[in-house]
């Protein structure tokens, strides 16, 4: 089942639901996945909109990732050391 975007009909959400109910199970699943993909793309666009003017380079990202990893590793070591002393 492919979804051709070249043909448009004005339908209410209730009409779409009623039409979807008439589809075989496999086609319903494909329709659900198509809606989920569209929703994910819309959500990604929404999340990226505030970041469109942010100028950040790969080196800055790498430094931040390394700092977070070091902090998490230190916390993990401290926790592991505390657990070993309890034994």
Secondary structure, 3 states (H helix, E strand, C coil): CCCCCCCCCCCCHHHHHHHHHCCCHHHHHHHHHHHHHHHHHHHHHHHHHCCCCCCCCHHHHHHHHHHHHHHHHHHHHHHHHHHHHHC
